[in-house]
């Protein structure tokens, strides 16, 4: 079995409208149906070449249901560390991983705690934060960055999908492409609006049968906008060195100290 490095045994949980804070109880059910295929294409485009070049390991911070994790297992021969504290997101992640061949499962470890509680030490030469840092309050990022640095080897690459740079001017709605599963149709929308210094992002989901609505529910997350230059300066203070801008400006690439 490939050596996976030393470790001692996704972002702070989102804020929701009701008392299910951080559970992803609504989003976990609908994410793979409505958004995962598009996200899988995105992660291959943004991080695929770096994963192929990995020689020690890949760290997936805020793994969710596993799009970066699965891409990393398929695109490399190194070990993968998937960090996902939310139980409802780990459930589909673990189901996905258990369907893989045994030899591939031996290369992946799922950590059910925030990264700064895992004790991971120089286990990867590529670290990826995809679709999660926007929901991490700035004060909490100060705990996350040192944990990423510890988990990476010196000179390792850190790839960060940037949050929105600014607050939106007003409320906007993005309708998700509906999908049919058997006799039922699944759909949703994302409503974003500015509120003080944050972005309120509400996901509305539904499932319908021929005779009416089966499920209708919502979940709200808060995002903290941060300009690219400000994010880079913050990471410099934690020992990261920004690399040349990528083809897609949504990603900030850095080198570990």
Protein Blocks (a to p, Z undefined) as FASTA:
>chain_A
ZZebjaddeddddddfblcehklmmmmmmmmmmmmmmmmmmmmmmmmmmmmmpckbccde
hklnolmmmmmmmmpcbdcddddfblklmmmmmmmmmmpcfklmmmpccdfbdfklnopa
hkbfbdcdehklmmpcfklmmmmmmmmmmmpcghiacddddddfbdcfbdcdddddddde
hjbccddddddddehjbccdddddddddfkbcfbdcddddddddddfklmmmmmmmnopa
cddddfblkbccdddZZ
